[in-house]
Amino acid sequence: MNTLHPLAPHHLPSFVTAPGQTDVLFVAMAIFVLLAVVCIGVFYFKLHALPEHMAHRGQKIQFEIVAVLALIALFTHNHAFWIAALLLALVPLPDFTTPLTSMARSLSRMARHDAMSGEPVAPGAEEPDEPIPAATPPAVAGDAAPAEAGSAEKAGA
């Protein structure tokens, strides 16, 4: 019996369903809202991880600081941390470790030379057991030995 109530309008909208039937519009809107919430959440997390993705190409310490700032912003809902992470990810930090590593490597190579003779010491060679004697103090001008004085005159002549 598909008869309408006498007081009902004769032209009902298409979204009105008969009693006992499935409301198709409600089901469609429920699925749409569920998908919209999931898509907005994914977009939010992708946007929130943007500073980390940008800092990934930089230095490790910069990446770690940006990641911590982004996590703090996520859990505190304080957008200032996210903005700070984004700005830090955009600014390239100067590389201090490469020159310092180069200096340390050069000093290590210099330290491998024998202190007395200036000859390189083999990497596996043992250190000498006797201590290296301290440098002699410089001679005063009047204390020069006669042999040294004679050699100085020959060099000047």
Contacts in CASP RR format, 6 or more apart in sequence:
PFRMAT RR
TARGET T0000
AUTHOR 0000-0000-0000
METHOD contacts of the structure
MODEL  1
MNTLHPLAPHHLPSFVTAPGQTDVLFVAMAIFVLLAVVCIGVFYFKLHAL
PEHMAHRGQKIQFEIVAVLALIALFTHNHAFWIAALLLALVPLPDFTTPL
TSMARSLSRMARHDAMSGEPVAPGAEEPDEPIPAATPPAVAGDAAPAEAG
SAEKAGA
2 18 0 8 1.000
4 10 0 8 1.000
4 12 0 8 1.000
15 25 0 8 1.000
17 23 0 8 1.000
17 24 0 8 1.000
48 70 0 8 1.000
48 73 0 8 1.000
48 74 0 8 1.000
48 82 0 8 1.000
49 70 0 8 1.000
50 86 0 8 1.000
51 66 0 8 1.000
51 69 0 8 1.000
51 70 0 8 1.000
51 82 0 8 1.000
51 85 0 8 1.000
51 86 0 8 1.000
51 88 0 8 1.000
51 89 0 8 1.000
52 63 0 8 1.000
52 66 0 8 1.000
52 67 0 8 1.000
52 70 0 8 1.000
52 85 0 8 1.000
52 89 0 8 1.000
54 66 0 8 1.000
54 86 0 8 1.000
54 89 0 8 1.000
54 90 0 8 1.000
55 62 0 8 1.000
55 63 0 8 1.000
55 66 0 8 1.000
55 67 0 8 1.000
55 85 0 8 1.000
55 88 0 8 1.000
55 89 0 8 1.000
56 63 0 8 1.000
58 92 0 8 1.000
58 93 0 8 1.000
59 93 0 8 1.000
59 95 0 8 1.000
61 93 0 8 1.000
62 88 0 8 1.000
62 89 0 8 1.000
62 93 0 8 1.000
65 85 0 8 1.000
65 88 0 8 1.000
66 85 0 8 1.000
66 88 0 8 1.000
66 89 0 8 1.000
67 85 0 8 1.000
69 81 0 8 1.000
69 82 0 8 1.000
69 84 0 8 1.000
69 85 0 8 1.000
69 88 0 8 1.000
70 81 0 8 1.000
70 82 0 8 1.000
70 85 0 8 1.000
72 78 0 8 1.000
72 81 0 8 1.000
73 79 0 8 1.000
73 80 0 8 1.000
73 81 0 8 1.000
73 82 0 8 1.000
73 85 0 8 1.000
112 120 0 8 1.000
112 121 0 8 1.000
112 123 0 8 1.000
113 119 0 8 1.000
113 120 0 8 1.000
113 121 0 8 1.000
114 120 0 8 1.000
114 121 0 8 1.000
115 132 0 8 1.000
116 132 0 8 1.000
144 152 0 8 1.000
END
